[in-house]
Amino acid sequence: MSFRPDQSVVTSTAVNLRAAPGYLGATAPPVLTVMPKGAACTVTGAATLADGLTWWPVRVTLAD
């Protein structure tokens, strides 16, 4: 799967939004929120490979 910067995307399942790529180890980046299925976000840059997965930087608007 490939995305481009400024592309709008929607989650197809609930996903963890993390502060940085990665999820393994004692210093795994924290989960900022869990985005529900159908949540919209915008890709902001190129993908990064970490912990065997592809991570995309995104911008989201979260409710208070």
Sequence and secondary structure as in RCSB ss.txt:
>XXXX:A:sequence
MSFRPDQSVVTSTAVNLRAAPGYLGATAPPVLTVMPKGAACTVTGAATLADGLTWWPVRVTLAD
>XXXX:A:secstr
    TT EEE SS EEEESSS   STT   EEEEE TT EEEE S  EEETTEEE  EE     
